[in-house]
Amino acid sequence: MEKSTTIDLETPQNHGENTEVGTVDYSVFTHNQKRFIVFIASWAGFFSPVSSQIYFPALNTLAEDLHVSNSLINLTLTSYMIFQGLSPMFIGDFADKAGRRPAYILCFTIYIAANIGLALQNDYAALFVLRCLQSAGSSTTIALSSGVVSDVATVAERGSYMGFVTAGSLLGPSVGPVIGGLLAQYLGWRAIFWFLTIFAGAFLVPFLIFFPETARGIVGDGSIPPQKWNMSLISYLKTRKARAEGIESPASSKKQKLSFPNPFKTLAIVFQKDTSIILLSNAILFAGFYDVSATIPSIYKDLYGLDDLQIGLCYIPFGLGATIASILNGKFLDFNYRRLAKQLNFPLVKNRTVDLRSFPIEKARLQIAFPLLTIGSMSIVAFGWCLNYGVHLAAPTTILFVMGLSLTGSFNTVSTLLVDLYPTQAAKATAANNFVRCLLGAGATAVVDLMLSSMGRGWCFTFVALVMLCTSPLLLIVIWQGPKWREERRLKEHSKKLDSPPHETSENVKSG
């Protein structure tokens, strides 16, 4: 029983970096502290999808006001996704070196500036460029949130925490279009970007005051204080008070040697045998998911005659299903991990670093994905044919709930597995995920209008669903060969470590 529910994020419970696997705490943060940290990370991850989805109901209005075609407006979706894939490659590496807090602050500074520019611009060229800048600022927050989870959560509890983080990022498809529809309908599309500016400012205030640095390369298990400039306001005031009272505090973390972020470290993850298959599979699922989201405004307007607000309301079932799935799927992932661990007599320990070399983590995670993938693909087929025959609006909108529920579970499963495979480089691993899926999603968005014109709605979405189903054999290969490839990579990295100066520690795959 806890003596207090006060969330003191800066008070360590023991000092020094944990080094002995399985015998010391993975993190000094209490359960309440972890929950608060994950809540803030989840809130931060909300900005990237909401910035994309809030824009959808205003697409038709923007095309009219800026006197451009729907195809040109759709290019702003494509460019947004391209930068959504590229920018985390740089910021993810920066976050591992400088820390999570500086990376978050840099991202939100860029994001707020871009939103102010978008609210004031008057032509298509400015819209296009500033949307790219907006994407660069917001898209990295999802990768950073995954990094935060890997900093504080062990493999046994990571599914649930990743579920909560994903829930925040997937609230975007639910509330984003509704907010965007309301603002565009009654205040004009510029109000969308003023709203995002104010909302980002509201996030930064509690972040700067309370959120502690969690990067294990900076603060270890959380007991090593970060540099003064990297402290939260609460941490700085406590440190100052302790010094005034003559209380000796633990030594601060060593000064990090910063260099220009290296995107090739992210690309190195992309081209690993197991992760390349995982990333490709996830990218195909994401492309299908995004094709549906991006085509709803134009199809629903033409087919059902809906305005901006009504279109936004139609996204609610989709986002609601996604939010429910992210939380429940996280619980299922933790349950399946414990189930397999008991079957294999694998030790289940709380708040301890675990060596996963003898555990089939790929199987524990991906077993959950197959039924979700099948249901999600079938829902896209049903969605397409409902639109093809002009079925009542209630039918495709209800199907959107099932689609959000199933496809989101698949995304969350893959995201959790990536963090398991790269626990000390989770930000870079998630950046690799964003890079592959956003570039493929951008390509899919660019051609979906042509596919709809040439194939019709029913066959277009049937084709998308069949391509998504083709990922199942790929995931089976990962379950079958993944542990062997993982061990090969570990031995290769261990050999490199022995042959080079010990300036950087890599624990990829070995521990969770």
MOGIMO-V46432 format. One record per backbone hydrogen bond with DSSP energy under -0.5 kcal/mol. CO is the residue of the C=O (numbers start at 1). NH is the residue of the N-H. E is the energy in kcal/mol with one decimal. If there is no record, write none. Layout:
BEGIN
CO_NH_E / CO_NH_E
END
This chain:
BEGIN
6_8_-1.2 / 7_9_-0.9 / 8_11_-0.7 / 10_12_-0.8 / 19_21_-0.8 / 20_23_-1.7 / 20_24_-0.8 / 24_353_-0.6 / 30_34_-2.7 / 31_35_-2.2 / 32_36_-2.1 / 33_37_-2.6 / 34_38_-2.9 / 35_39_-2.1 / 36_40_-2.3 / 37_41_-2.3 / 38_42_-2.6 / 39_43_-2.4 / 40_44_-2.4 / 41_45_-2.2 / 42_46_-0.7 / 43_46_-0.8 / 44_47_-1.3 / 45_49_-0.7 / 46_50_-1.9 / 47_51_-1.9 / 48_52_-1.1 / 49_53_-3.3 / 50_54_-2.5 / 52_55_-0.6 / 53_56_-1.1 / 53_57_-0.5 / 55_58_-0.8 / 56_59_-1.8 / 58_62_-3.0 / 59_63_-2.1 / 60_64_-1.6 / 61_65_-2.7 / 62_66_-2.6 / 63_68_-2.2 / 64_67_-0.5 / 69_73_-1.9 / 70_74_-2.4 / 71_75_-1.0 / 72_76_-0.7 / 73_76_-1.1 / 73_77_-0.7 / 74_77_-0.6 / 74_78_-1.8 / 75_79_-2.9 / 76_80_-1.6 / 77_81_-1.9 / 78_82_-1.9 / 79_83_-2.2 / 80_84_-1.8 / 81_85_-1.3 / 82_86_-1.8 / 83_87_-2.2 / 86_89_-1.3 / 86_90_-0.6 / 87_90_-1.3 / 87_91_-2.1 / 88_92_-2.6 / 89_93_-0.5 / 90_94_-1.8 / 91_95_-2.8 / 92_96_-1.5 / 93_97_-1.2 / 94_98_-3.4 / 94_99_-0.6 / 95_99_-1.1 / 99_103_-1.1 / 100_104_-2.6 / 101_105_-2.6 / 102_106_-2.3 / 103_107_-2.4 / 104_108_-2.5 / 105_109_-1.8 / 106_110_-2.0 / 107_111_-2.4 / 108_112_-2.4 / 109_113_-1.9 / 110_114_-2.2 / 111_115_-2.2 / 112_116_-2.1 / 113_117_-2.0 / 114_118_-2.4 / 115_119_-2.0 / 116_120_-1.1 / 117_121_-1.4 / 123_127_-2.0 / 124_128_-2.7 / 125_129_-2.4 / 126_130_-2.7 / 127_131_-1.9 / 128_132_-1.3 / 129_133_-1.8 / 130_134_-2.8 / 131_135_-2.3 / 132_136_-2.2 / 133_137_-1.8 / 134_138_-2.1 / 135_139_-2.8 / 138_141_-1.5 / 139_142_-0.9 / 139_143_-0.6 / 140_144_-2.4 / 141_145_-2.1 / 142_146_-1.9 / 143_147_-1.9 / 144_148_-2.3 / 145_149_-1.9 / 146_150_-2.1 / 147_151_-1.5 / 148_152_-1.4 / 149_153_-2.5 / 154_157_-0.9 / 154_158_-1.0 / 155_159_-0.5 / 157_161_-1.7 / 158_162_-2.9 / 159_163_-1.8 / 160_164_-2.0 / 161_165_-2.2 / 162_166_-2.7 / 163_167_-2.0 / 164_168_-1.5 / 165_169_-1.7 / 166_170_-2.1 / 167_171_-0.5 / 168_171_-0.9 / 169_172_-0.6 / 171_174_-0.8 / 171_175_-2.8 / 171_176_-0.7 / 172_176_-1.8 / 172_177_-0.6 / 173_319_-0.6 / 175_179_-2.8 / 176_180_-3.1 / 177_181_-2.7 / 178_182_-2.5 / 179_183_-2.7 / 180_184_-2.8 / 181_185_-2.2 / 182_186_-2.2 / 183_187_-2.5 / 183_188_-1.3 / 188_191_-1.2 / 189_192_-1.1 / 189_193_-0.7 / 190_193_-0.6 / 190_194_-1.6 / 191_195_-2.4 / 192_196_-1.8 / 193_197_-1.8 / 194_198_-2.2 / 195_199_-2.6 / 196_200_-2.2 / 197_201_-1.8 / 198_202_-2.1 / 199_203_-1.3 / 200_204_-2.0 / 201_205_-1.3 / 202_206_-0.8 / 203_207_-1.7 / 204_208_-2.8 / 205_209_-1.6 / 206_210_-2.9 / 206_211_-0.7 / 207_211_-1.3 / 208_233_-2.0 / 209_234_-2.2 / 215_218_-1.8 / 215_219_-2.7 / 216_220_-1.1 / 219_222_-2.0 / 219_224_-1.8 / 221_28_-2.5 / 223_225_-0.6 / 225_253_-2.9 / 227_230_-1.5 / 228_231_-1.6 / 232_236_-2.6 / 233_237_-2.4 / 234_238_-2.1 / 235_239_-2.4 / 236_240_-2.4 / 237_241_-2.3 / 238_242_-2.4 / 239_243_-2.1 / 240_244_-1.9 / 241_245_-1.6 / 242_247_-3.0 / 243_246_-1.2 / 256_258_-0.9 / 261_263_-0.8 / 262_265_-1.3 / 263_266_-0.6 / 263_267_-1.8 / 264_268_-1.9 / 265_269_-0.9 / 266_269_-0.6 / 266_270_-1.7 / 267_271_-1.6 / 269_272_-1.4 / 272_276_-2.4 / 273_277_-1.2 / 274_278_-2.2 / 275_279_-3.1 / 276_280_-2.1 / 277_281_-2.4 / 278_282_-2.4 / 279_283_-2.3 / 280_284_-2.1 / 281_285_-1.9 / 282_286_-2.5 / 283_287_-2.5 / 284_288_-1.9 / 285_289_-2.3 / 286_290_-2.7 / 287_291_-2.2 / 288_292_-1.7 / 289_293_-1.9 / 290_294_-2.8 / 291_295_-1.3 / 292_296_-1.0 / 293_297_-0.5 / 295_299_-2.3 / 296_300_-3.0 / 297_301_-1.7 / 298_302_-2.3 / 299_303_-3.1 / 300_304_-1.9 / 300_306_-1.0 / 301_305_-1.2 / 307_311_-2.4 / 308_312_-2.2 / 309_313_-2.1 / 310_314_-1.2 / 312_315_-1.4 / 313_316_-1.4 / 315_319_-2.4 / 316_320_-2.8 / 317_321_-2.4 / 318_322_-1.9 / 319_323_-2.5 / 320_324_-2.3 / 321_325_-2.3 / 322_326_-2.1 / 323_327_-1.4 / 324_328_-2.5 / 325_329_-3.1 / 326_330_-1.0 / 327_331_-1.5 / 328_332_-2.2 / 329_333_-2.5 / 330_334_-2.0 / 331_335_-2.4 / 332_336_-2.9 / 333_337_-2.1 / 334_338_-2.2 / 335_339_-2.5 / 336_340_-2.4 / 337_341_-2.3 / 338_342_-2.2 / 339_343_-1.9 / 340_344_-2.2 / 341_346_-3.2 / 342_345_-0.9 / 347_349_-0.7 / 351_26_-1.9 / 354_356_-0.6 / 354_512_-1.3 / 356_359_-1.7 / 359_361_-2.1 / 360_364_-2.0 / 361_365_-1.9 / 362_366_-2.7 / 363_367_-1.7 / 365_368_-1.2 / 366_369_-0.8 / 366_370_-1.0 / 367_371_-0.5 / 368_372_-0.8 / 369_373_-2.9 / 370_374_-2.1 / 371_375_-2.3 / 372_376_-2.6 / 373_377_-2.2 / 374_378_-2.2 / 375_379_-2.1 / 376_380_-1.4 / 377_381_-1.7 / 378_382_-2.3 / 379_383_-2.4 / 380_384_-2.4 / 381_385_-2.0 / 382_386_-2.0 / 383_387_-1.9 / 384_388_-2.0 / 385_389_-1.8 / 386_391_-2.6 / 387_390_-0.7 / 392_395_-1.8 / 392_396_-0.7 / 393_397_-1.8 / 394_398_-1.9 / 395_399_-2.1 / 396_400_-1.4 / 397_401_-0.8 / 398_401_-0.8 / 398_402_-1.2 / 399_403_-2.5 / 400_404_-2.6 / 401_405_-2.3 / 402_406_-2.3 / 403_407_-2.5 / 404_408_-1.3 / 405_409_-0.8 / 406_410_-1.5 / 407_411_-2.2 / 408_412_-2.7 / 409_413_-1.9 / 410_414_-1.9 / 411_415_-2.5 / 412_416_-2.2 / 413_417_-2.0 / 414_418_-2.2 / 415_419_-1.7 / 416_420_-2.0 / 417_421_-2.2 / 418_422_-1.8 / 420_423_-0.6 / 421_509_-0.6 / 422_425_-1.0 / 423_426_-0.5 / 425_429_-2.6 / 426_430_-2.6 / 427_431_-2.0 / 428_432_-2.2 / 429_433_-1.8 / 430_434_-2.6 / 431_435_-2.6 / 432_436_-2.1 / 433_437_-2.4 / 434_438_-2.5 / 435_439_-1.6 / 436_440_-2.1 / 437_441_-2.4 / 438_442_-2.6 / 439_443_-1.9 / 440_444_-2.3 / 441_445_-2.4 / 442_446_-1.9 / 443_447_-1.2 / 444_448_-1.2 / 445_449_-0.5 / 447_451_-2.2 / 448_452_-2.5 / 449_453_-2.0 / 450_454_-2.3 / 451_455_-2.9 / 451_456_-0.6 / 452_456_-1.3 / 455_459_-0.5 / 456_460_-2.0 / 457_461_-2.0 / 458_462_-1.7 / 459_463_-2.4 / 460_464_-2.0 / 461_465_-2.2 / 462_466_-2.2 / 463_467_-2.2 / 464_468_-1.9 / 465_469_-2.1 / 466_470_-1.1 / 468_471_-1.6 / 469_472_-1.6 / 470_474_-0.6 / 471_475_-2.1 / 472_476_-1.8 / 473_477_-1.7 / 474_478_-1.5 / 475_479_-2.0 / 476_480_-2.1 / 477_481_-3.3 / 478_482_-2.2 / 481_485_-2.3 / 482_486_-2.8 / 483_487_-2.0 / 484_488_-2.2 / 485_489_-2.2 / 486_490_-2.1 / 487_491_-2.5 / 488_492_-2.0 / 489_493_-2.5 / 490_494_-2.4 / 491_495_-2.2 / 492_496_-2.0 / 493_497_-2.2 / 494_498_-1.8 / 495_499_-1.4 / 496_500_-0.7 / 497_500_-0.6 / 501_503_-2.3 / 507_510_-0.7 / 507_511_-1.4 / 508_510_-1.1 / 510_356_-2.0
END
